[in-house]
Amino acid sequence: MTPAREDLVEVVCPLCGSRAARVLYEVKDWAFACSDAGFLLRRCQDCGCGYLSPRPREEDMSCYYPQEFYWSWEGGQRPLTWEEVLKRRWHQLRAKAEWVADLPPGHLLDIGAQKGEFLWFMQQRGWQVEGVELDQAVPNPGRMPIRYGDFLRMDFVPNAYDAITLWAVLEHVYRPAAFVEMAASLLKPGGRLVVLVTNLRSIQARWFCQDDYPRHLTIFTAAALERLYAKHGLRIIRGSTRQDIFGGALNGGLVYACKRLTGYARDEAMREWKRPHDPHLFWAQWRGRPSRLIRWASRADRLLTKPLELLLDRLGYGFILTVAAEKRP
């Protein structure tokens, strides 16, 4: 069932509770078109994070996660075998593991475990693993030890984990501050929390609307995360905006500009750009027909933006923000 526009709700900043915010722009569900409602992205004037308000009600969020969402990460619409999932994720899994590579194998909790790929990968490296997946609709083809449901309502032993990871999770949840607070309480003193989110300071987030709205409810900055971590006894030890775990390419802006200049409305261009299973519609076609102009713009786009993307990643302005923190003794 598609939520109605009148079911949207206004919220305060989900990180610091401030009511002071300014509107950045309006967004829609361009990727899956689960609703035609518009959502406003606001920026908190106190902590600096971005957040949707109005947004879908918490009880309606499952309506925005169609079945194909869970396979779009692997680049396909059909369910894959476990071996296919691991093969397509292999580079990403190695990049994730680098964030805890300096730790001896211990007890790891992966929140937002998806199909259990990272749990399996770390288990092969000697870690004792557990997972939490918020959505019971996500398959578990590897039969990994995953608990399903609301993480905030689950019972765990405090101070029990050497590492806790949240890969592309906090931007999806209604109460990200509570997730960080609970994760901090579950870490051993000296334990590590690794969080991957999208970066509001990036061109991709601010100008290209690359976030997956309205599934992405909160858009972070490194400063907002640091402030939240400090509140719960966590000290940042490493941060990066590189794209080696999840992509967030800068390219696309030139093609988008060409389409807007040749008659596309903003929503029309955005729906093609964010369409997960038909990239040719945006990169090689003009309103469903092959276009030499668009193909030329696509080649120029990739050529011109790649060096800039690498520079922005190094300067901390890349689209994907990964931050590791340590729990103070």
Residue, then its C-alpha position, 0 to 999 in steps of 0.5 A: m500500500t502506498p502511503a498518502r501525502e497527508d500521512l507525512v509527519e514533521v520531525v525535529c533534528p534526529l541527532c540533537g533534537s533542535r527545532a532550528a533548521r533551514v530547508l535545502y530542497e525538495v526531494k522525491d522517491w526517484a529510484f523506486a517511485c513508491s510514492d509521488a509525495g515530496f519530502l523537504l530536506r532540512r539542515c539542522q542549524d545546531c549540529g549541521c546534519g540534514y534530515l527529511s521533514p516532512r517524512p513518512r511515518e515510521e510505521d509506513m517506512s516498509c512501504y518504501y522498500p520494495q523487494e527489488f531494493y534488496w537485490s539492487w545492491e548486487g546490480g540485479q532484479r532477481p534473487l541471486t545464489w549465495e555464491e553469486v552474492l559473495k562474488r559480487r560483494w567480494h571487493q566491498l567485503r575486503a574493504k569493510a574488513e580493513w576497518v577492523a584489520d588491526l584488531p585481533p579476532g573477537h566478538l563482532l556485531d553487524i547491525g543492518a546485516q542484510k543477507g549476512e555477507f559481512l558476517w560470513f566474511m569475518q567468520q572466515r577470518g576467525w571472528q565470532v559473529e552476530g547480526v541484526e537485520l531490521d527488516q524480516a523480508v531480507p533473505n539469509p541465504g548463508r544461514m548466518p546468525i542474524r536476529y530480525g526486528d527492532f534493534l532498540r528493543m533487543d536484549f544484549v549483554p552490555n560491554a560484550y563486543d570488540a567491534i560493532t559495524l553499521w554499514a549504510v544503516l544510520e541514514h535509514v533509521y528513525r532514531p539514529a542517535a539512539f542506535v549510537e547510544m545503544a551500540a556504545s553501551l554494547l562495546k567493551p572498553g576500547g572496543r570499536l564502532v564503525v559507521l558508514v553513512t552518506n556525507l552532506r558536505s559532498i557535491q553528490a549530496r548537496w547538488f546532485c541529490q544522490d541520496d536514496y530518498p525517502r529511505h535515507l532519512t538523515i544525512f550526516t557530516a563528520a562534525a555531527l557524528e563526532r558530536l554524537y560520538a562524544k556524547h556517548g563516550l566514543r573517540i574518533i580514531r579514523g575517518s574517510t570519504r573514499q568510495d571503495i565500499f559503496g560507490g557515490a560517483l560524482n559523474g552525471g552532472l553534465v548529462y543532467a544539465c544537458k537533459r534539463l537544457t533540452g527540455y527535461a523537467r527536474d523530476e523527469a531527469m532525476r527519475e532517469w538518473k536514479r533508475p537502478h535497473d536501466p542505466h542506458l535511459f539516463w546515460a545514452q538516451w533522450r526520452g527513450r531514444p538513442s541520442r548522440l548528444i547524450r552519449w557524448a555528454s556521458r563520455a565527457d562527464r566521466l572523463l572530466t569528473k573522475p580526477l575531481e572526484l578523487l581530489l574531493d575524496r582526499l579532502g573529505y568531501g566524498f559522498i561516502l563517509t566512514v568513521a571509526a571510533e573507540k570506546r573510552p575506558 
